[in-house]
Amino acid sequence: MPNDFNEQVIDEFRANRGRVGGYFEGARLLLLTTTGARSGAPHTTPVGYLPDGGERVLVIASAGGSPKHPDWYHNIVANPRVTVEDGVFTYEARAVVLGPEERDRAFARAVEADPGWGEYQARTGRVIPVVALESVESGPPNTGTTSMGEAIRAVHDAFRRELALIREEIAAAGPRLGAQLRINCLTLCQGLHNHHTGEDTALFPFLAGRYEELAPVMDRLREEHGKIAALMDELRRVVTAEDTEPGLVQAEVARLTDELETHLTYEEEQLIPLLDTAAA
């Protein structure tokens, strides 16, 4: 993409916490900052990504089917340490170019989910690389927000967007559930599990210690976490079944979406005002 186009996307991405319109609207997008192989200067590029189970994400060095690898790929080969912005979190990561067999499996999943990747490969004589971005962070996540309330809303909105994408993907899946769509569902479940575990072990005890009057709210939120965990277990079971029909997954995702939206809305109404006041 031309630099001026990239800059517009980057500005919009950062201003709207990962939401952009135009060419990338509705896509899973991140900002990848690499170190120039020759210049040593930082370069930020918007790239599409594939969920890969929660521990890492995958990016594809397609360059739109160009005969040459994109600049960012040459940069990560020279210096694998990168910065990733996903719209909610900014984190340091290690870029790992997948070996031939793992690359082929990942690329096949990508093509199954979006045939455009296959069209890019058909345009070029090079084998388009697939790169894993693995977080190397050890401390608390960096949200770039001014308050815990703002951070919670940003995380919640990211889950809402991902669920909406998954619902669209299932509706368009046809008679069978693709491998990448299965991974998207499982990655969502892992992310929700991690988020709720963090709330149960850190945020909720902190708030309960400061606001005794929140005890009924905390009880309800913990109970809802249990209900959502059960729904995620059922979604995992359906998704990992060998011959699952997309309609069955759609039903489970709808159940999870309804329960989760009720939970997120209640949590935002009850906790965000307190958290924002505490940060003022």
N, C-alpha and C positions, 0 to 999 in steps of 0.2 A: 504494500500500500504506500502511496506517496506520503512524505513526511507531514505535509499540512493536513491531510486526512487523518493520519494517526494522531496528531496533536489534538484535533477536534474530538476524536473518540476518547482520548485520554482525559481531556478536560471534563467531558460529559460523564465519563465513568466515575471520576473522583467526586464530582459535584453531586452525583445521584447514587452513590454507594453501589456501583456496579450495574445500574440500569442505564441502558443506552437505546437510542432509536436507530432508524435508518438501516444500513447494511447489516449491523450486528443485533438488531432488535430480536429479542426472544432467544438469543444464543447464550450458551455458557461461555463467559468471557472472563479473562483475567489480564492483568498488566504484568508483563515480565520485564524486569530490569536486569540487563546483563552488562558486563564490562567489555568494552571494545577490544577485540583481539589485537588490533594495531595501535589504537589511540589510547587505550586504558581508561577512556571516559565512559560514564554510565549511559546506557541507551535503553529507553522504555518502549515496549512494543505491545499493542493489544493482540492477544492470541486466543483462539478458541481452545477449550480443554475438554477432556473426558474424565468423569469421576472414575476412580479405580479402587474402590473399597474403603476409602476413608484415610488411609495412611499416606497416600500420594495422589497426585493428579497427572494426567498424560497430556502432552501437547505434541502436535504434529507439524513437522517442518515442511509444509507443502509448498509455500510461496506461490499458491494458486496454480501449481503445475509448472512452474518455471523450470528451465533446465539447470538452474543453480540453486543451491541451498540458500535459505534466507540468511541475512547477516546475523540475526540473533543466534542461529545454529552455530555458525563459525565462532561466535563469541563464547558460547557455553562449552564448546570443545576446548577452547584455549583456557577458559576460566569457568569451571562448573558452579562456582558459588553465585547465586542469583537472589534477587528479591522478588517476591510474589505479592501482588495485591489482588484479593478476590472480591472486593467490594465491601467486605466487613473487616477482615483481618489483613494485616501486612506482616509478612514473615520472611525470614531468610531460609533458603532452600538449597539443596544440592541437585544439580541437573545430571541425570544419568541416561545416556543414550542406550536404548534397549538393544540387546543382541538379536541376531537374525530370527531365531525361532520365536522369542517373546515378542519381537516387533511384529512378525507376521500375524500372530494371534491377536494382538491388540489392534493392528490395522484392519484385520478382517472384521472385528467387532465394530470399529468405526464405520466401515463401509456399509455394514448391515444396518447401522443406525442412520446413516446419511450417505447415500450413494455418491454425493458430491466428492467425497474423499477418493473414491475409485476413479472418478473422472479426472481428478488432478493427477493421480498416478498414471493414467493412460496418456496424458499429455507429455510426459517427460520420460527420458531414458534412465534417469537416476532412481534409485530406490528411496522413496521418501522416508526419512527417519522419524521414529517415534521416541519422545524423550519423557522420562519420568521426572517430576519435580517432587523431591522428598524433603519435608520440613526438617530443619536442623535446630529449631528453636527449643530452648529448655526452660524459659521463664514464662510469665503470664502472657497471653496473646495481646498483640497491639491492635486496638480497634481505631485509634486516632480520634476517639470521641471525647467530649468534655465532661461527661458524667456517666455513671453506671446505668442510669435510666436510658440514656441515648444508646449506649452499647447494647442493652437488652433489646430495645426496639429494632436496632439494626440486625441483630442475630435473628430475631423473630421474622422480620421481613424477608431475610434470606431463605429461611425455611419455607415461608409462604410461596416465594417465587419458585423454589425447587419443586415443591409439590405441584404447582401449576404446570411446570414444564413436564413433569412425569405424567400427569393426567393427559396432557396433549399427546405425549409420545405413545401412551397406551392406546388412546383413541385411534391413532394412526398406525398401529402395529400390524393390523391384518390378522390372519388366523393363528399366528404363533408369536410367542414372546422372545424377542431377540436377546442375545447374550449381554449386549451393552445396557439394554433397558433393565435387565435383571440386576446388573451391577449398580445402575443408578438408584434403584430402589434400596438395595442393601447399603449403599453408601449413605443415603438419606437416613436410614434407620440407625446406622452407627453414629452419625452426627448428632441426631436427636438424643441418643443414649448418652453420649459424652456431655452434651449440654445439660441434660437433666441431672446427671451425676454431679456435675460441677455445682449446680444450684443446690442439690440436696446436701452436699458436703461442705459448701463454703457460703454461698449467698444466703440461703434460708437460715442457717444457724446464726449468721451475723445479724440479720434483721430481727430474728426472734430475741436475740440478746439485747437489742436496743429498743424494740417496740413490743412490749408485752401484749398490747391490745391486738397485735397481728396474729395471735395464736390460732384463731379460727381460720384465718386466711391461709396460714402455713399448713394447717391440717388439710384444707381443701386442695391446695396446690400439690401436696405430697400424694394425696389420694388420686388426683388426676394423673400424676406421673405414673402411678401404678396401672391405671387404666390404659394409658398410652403405651406403656411397656408391653402390656398384653396384646394390644392391637399390632404393635410392631413385631412381636413374636409370630403372630398369625400371618402377617404380611411376609415375613421371612420364610415361613413354612410354605406358603403358596408360591412365592417367587422361586424357591429352590426346587420345587417339584418338577420332575422331568418334562411332563406333558401339560404343564399349566396353560390354560386358555387365557388370553389377555382380559377377557371379561371378568374372570375371577379376580385377577389382580386389580382391575379397575374398581371392583366393588370394595376390596380391602383398602385400597388407597382412598376411596371416598369416605369410608368409615373413619380412617385415621385422620383425614383432613377435617372432617366435621368435629371430631373430639378435640383435635389439636387447636383448631381455630377458637373454639370456646375457651380452652385453657389459656391460650396466648392472650386473648382479649381480656379475660379476667385478671391475669397476672399484670398486664400493662395498666389496667385501671387501678389496681390495688397497690402496686409496688413502684411504678415509675414516678409518680408525684413525690413519694418519700425519698427515693434515691436522688431525684433531681434537686430537691430541697437540701438534702444533706451535702450535695456538691456545691451549692451556691455560697 
